[in-house]
Every structure is written in structure tokens, then in C-alpha cells.
Amino acid sequence: MVPMESAVTTIYYPMLAMFLWTFAVMLRNVQVRVRSVLKGELTNEYFELFQGGTPSDVVNKTGNNLRNLFEFPVLFYVVLTAAALLGKAESFVVVLAWLYVGLRIGHSIIHLTINKVPVRFAFYFLSNLVLLALWVWVGMVA
């Protein structure tokens, strides 16, 4: 059995990776918005109420992807925190956590680049199945 401190540390890494990815997407979101304002495509006033202009596809995609990272992934942080607090941060949970992170990063990369809905949806759906498995597993062993 893995000591509690080690297990909590191990379960922390996928959460850290997810946070760092979210932070990277946030920086990209800032970059595309600032570039849009500097090019004169949008004004600062547009971003007050998101009215009075037509944002480019890249501004829309990046903002949408950042919002996506604050929807289901929030439940990822909760279930991993619960697993750590319950002392259930075993290897299986860590593997599922890393799988979730990989699928969510894949979803973001597809969304921010080629943006093909069937492929993007596959990553989205699979990541949520993994999230469901995490919740069921942690719930069963709690």
C-alpha cells in the first residue's frame, strides 16, 4: 500500500497538469484578444458585454475552449480531492486521472486547431466517460 503522503502527492500531479493546461489556454485567450484589439478588429468596449463587434473564429474558439475547461473539469478536481481525502488515491485512480488529462488536452488541441466536431466530440465524450469512472470508483471504495 502506498503511504498517504505519497498517494496524495501522486494524485496532485494530474491536477497540476490540468491547471497548467488551463492556464496556458487562458494565456492564449488573452493573446488572441489583445491581438484582435491591436489590429482594430475589436475594441476594448466589445469585451465589456461581448456586444458591438464580430470576433474572429480564433477569438471565439479560444474563449469557448477556455470556458469548456471550467465546466466538467471542475468535477475532475473535486473527485481527485475526494480520493485524496478519503485515502483512495491508488494507482488505478491516478491512471484514470492522467487519461482524463490527456483526453482533455487532446480535446483542446483539436478545438483550437482543426476544430473538427466529430473528432473533438470523441475526445470530449471519452474524457467524460473517464470522469464518470473516476466518480464511480471513488464512490464505490469510499
N, C-alpha and C positions, 0 to 999 in steps of 0.2 A: 504494500500500500504506500502511496506517495504521501510524504508529510504534508500537513495542511498548508504550511507556508509555501512550499514548493508548488503545490497544486494551484493555489491562488495566484502565484506569480505566473505559472504556465497559462492559466486561463486569461490572464491580463493581456498577454501579447496579441491575441486576435482582436481584442477590444481596442488596443492601442493602434493596431494596423488599420482597423475600420475608422477610428478617429482621424488618423493621419491622412487616409484617403479622402475623407470628408473635408478635411482642412485643405487638401490640395485642390479639390473641386471648388471649394469656396474661393481660393486664390484665383483659379481660372475664371470663375464667375466675375470677380472684381476686375480682372484683366480685360475680359471682353466688354464689360460695361463701360469701363474707363475709355477703352479704345473707341467704342461707339460714340461716346460724348466728344472725344477729341477730334474724331472725323466729322463731327457735325450731324451724325445720323440720328442721334437722340440728344435731349437736353437733360440737365440735372433735374429739372421740373418733372420730366417724364417719370422719373423714379420715385417721386413723391407719392403718386397714386397709380402709377403704371397706366397712365392715360395721356393722350395728346401726342402720340407718335406711333410708329410701327417699327418695333425692334426687329433686327435681323434674325435669321434662323439660328445662328450661333448664340446670340443673346438669349433667345427663347429656350434652346436646347440646354444650355448650361444652367440657366435658372431652374428649369424643370428638373434637371438631374440633381441639383443641389437639394431641391425640395424632396425628391424621392429619397434622399439619404437621411431625411428626418421623418420618414413615415415608418415602414416596417423595421428598418434597422434600430430604431429606438427599442423595440421589443427584444432585439438581439442583446443589447446592453443589459436590459433587465433580466433576461433569462440567465446570462452568464454571471451576473452579480448574484442572482439567487443561487446558482450552482455553487459559487464560491462560498457564500454564507452558509449554505446547507452542507458544505463539505463534500459536494458531489462533482467536483471539477476533475473527474477522472479522464483518462486518455480518450475514451470514446467521445466525451463532450468536447474535448479540445480538438479532436479531428473534425467533428461536425462544425465547430466554430470556425476553423480555418477554411473548411469547404464553403461555408456561408460567405466568409470574407472574399474568397476567390470568385465566387459567383457574382457577388455584388460589384466587385471591381470590374469583372467582365461585362456586367450589365452597363456600368457607367462608360466603359471604353466604347462599347458598341453604340450607346446613346450619343456620346459626344463625337463620334466619328461617322461611321457609315449609317447609323440610325435606321437599320432595317428592323421593322417592328416584329416580324416572326422570330428572328434570332434574339432580339432584345427581350421579347416576351419569354422565350425559353429560359434564358438566364434568370429573369425575374421570377418565373414560376418555380423553377428548380430551387432557387435560393429560399423561397418561402416554404417549400416542402422541407428543406433542411431546417429552417426555423421552427416549423411545426414539430419535426422530430426532436429538436432540442427541448422544446417545451414539454412534449410528451415524456421524453426520457427523464428530464429533471423532475417532472411531476410524479412519475412512477417510482423513482428512487428516493423521493423526499420523505 
